[in-house]
């Protein structure tokens, strides 16, 4: 039974914690920067300019979100293809944050199907966000 478990990688845990702290710091800097930018344009005379700049900023942020979701959809599809090829989840050579039971055969293929469904949903979101972003940036 022990061979059906993939043991946690302590080094990966540390790397993940560092990445999460760094991402949090970057997000806070971006949040405060956006807040400062918003206060500065709020001081400008005329609401038309404010609305135009806000639409552009929101459109650009939505475009960035759509790109991130598209990359996540690709990653899910890529992992699903790997699961299908090896009929195992987690895939061989994967490092995990915590002890994880290895699924093989039909159980692993179920994970692959769910990843493909998630990828499809993400791509539908990408299309919706992309259309909305295009409208925000062009209008």
C-alpha positions in Angstrom: 0.0 0.0 0.0 2.9 2.3 0.7 4.0 2.1 -3.0 0.6 3.5 -4.0 1.4 6.8 -2.2 3.5 9.7 -3.6 5.3 11.3 -0.7 5.4 15.0 -0.2 8.4 17.0 -1.3 9.4 19.4 1.6 11.5 21.5 -0.8 8.5 22.1 -3.0 6.5 23.2 0.0 9.1 25.9 0.8 9.3 27.0 -2.9 5.5 27.2 -3.0 5.3 29.3 0.2 8.0 31.7 -1.2 6.1 32.0 -4.5 2.8 32.7 -2.6 4.4 35.4 -0.4 6.0 37.0 -3.5 2.7 37.0 -5.4 0.9 38.5 -2.4 3.5 41.3 -2.2 3.2 42.0 -6.0 -0.6 42.0 -5.7 -0.6 44.4 -2.8 1.8 46.7 -4.7 -0.5 46.6 -7.7 -3.5 47.3 -5.6 -2.0 50.3 -3.9 -0.6 51.5 -7.3 -4.1 51.2 -8.8 -5.6 53.0 -5.9 -3.1 55.9 -6.2 -3.7 56.0 -10.0 -7.4 56.1 -9.4 -7.1 59.0 -6.9 -4.9 60.9 -9.4 -7.3 60.6 -12.3 -10.2 61.4 -10.0 -8.7 64.8 -9.5 -8.9 65.6 -13.2 -11.7 67.9 -14.4 -14.5 66.3 -16.4 -16.1 62.9 -15.9 -15.7 61.8 -19.6 -11.9 61.5 -19.3 -12.2 59.6 -16.0 -14.7 57.1 -17.5 -12.6 56.6 -20.7 -9.4 55.9 -18.6 -11.3 53.6 -16.3 -12.8 51.7 -19.2 -9.3 51.2 -20.7 -7.8 50.1 -17.4 -10.6 47.6 -16.8 -10.4 46.4 -20.4 -6.6 45.8 -20.1 -7.1 44.0 -16.8 -9.7 41.8 -18.3 -7.4 41.0 -21.2 -4.7 40.0 -18.8 -7.2 37.8 -16.9 -8.3 36.1 -20.1 -4.7 35.4 -21.0 -4.1 33.8 -17.6 -7.3 31.7 -17.9 -6.3 30.5 -21.4 -2.9 29.4 -20.1 -4.7 27.6 -17.2 -7.0 25.9 -19.7 -4.0 24.8 -21.8 -2.3 23.4 -18.7 -5.4 21.4 -17.7 -5.6 20.0 -21.2 -1.9 19.2 -21.2 -2.2 17.3 -17.9 -5.3 15.5 -19.1 -3.4 14.2 -22.1 -0.6 13.0 -19.9 -3.0 11.2 -17.6 -4.6 9.6 -20.6 -1.2 8.4 -21.9 0.0 7.0 -18.6 -3.3 6.1 -17.0 -2.0 7.5 -13.7 -2.6 10.5 -11.5 -0.4 12.2 -10.3 1.7 11.8 -13.4 5.1 9.9 -13.1 7.8 12.3 -11.9 5.4 14.7 -10.3 6.4 16.4 -7.0 3.5 17.0 -4.6 2.9 19.3 -1.6 1.4 16.6 0.6 1.3 12.8 0.6 -1.0 11.8 -2.3 -2.6 8.5 -3.2 -1.7 7.4 -6.8 -4.7 6.7 -9.0 -4.4 4.3 -11.8 -6.7 3.1 -14.6 -10.3 4.2 -14.7 -9.9 6.4 -11.5 -7.1 8.3 -13.2 -9.0 8.6 -16.5 -11.9 10.2 -14.5 -9.5 12.9 -13.3 -8.5 13.4 -17.0 -12.1 13.8 -18.0 -12.7 16.4 -15.2 -9.6 18.3 -16.3 -10.9 18.4 -19.8 -14.3 19.7 -18.6 -12.6 22.3 -16.5 -10.5 23.3 -19.6 -13.6 23.7 -21.7 -15.3 25.8 -19.0 -12.2 28.0 -18.7 -12.1 28.5 -22.5 -15.8 29.6 -22.5 -14.9 32.1 -19.8 -11.9 33.3 -21.9 -14.2 33.9 -24.9 -16.7 35.8 -22.7 -14.0 37.9 -21.0 -12.3 38.5 -24.4 -15.5 39.8 -26.0 -16.3 42.0 -23.0 -12.7 43.2 -22.9 -12.8 44.0 -26.6 -16.0 46.0 -26.1 -14.4 47.9 -23.2 -11.3 48.8 -25.2 -13.0 49.7 -28.4 -15.9 51.7 -27.0 
